[in-house]
Amino acid sequence: MEYVYAALLLNKAGKAVDDASVKKVLEAAGVKVDDGRVKALIASLEGVNIEEAIKNAAPVAAAPVAATSAAPKEEKKEEVAKADDSKKKEEAAAGLGALFG
């Protein structure tokens, strides 16, 4: 993720997003630079208009907000499931007790 952030920072500053620039940003941030990842990033950004990509990605960023509001409902279901499991275990233990005495 740091590599993408470095490219975005360079783009925002109006600098060229190339191998050397990305490496400098990452090194300045204290990140151990992997040359393969830098080259892969630069290759994947070739021919991409970063500003346009950011504008198109903005509506997608709103989707996780809706997903986080659904999370509490899922937790309630898990609590109910745990309660059902404990009832089943109690019933099973009661049945075994009748077998042995």
GISULQUI-V20849 format. One record per helix or strand of 2 or more residues. SS is the DSSP state (helix for helix, strand for strand). FROM is the first residue (numbers start at 1). TO is the last residue. If there is no record, write none. Layout:
ss=SS from=FROM to=TO
ss=SS from=FROM to=TO
This chain:
ss=helix from=2 to=12
ss=helix from=19 to=28
ss=helix from=35 to=45
ss=helix from=50 to=61
ss=helix from=63 to=100
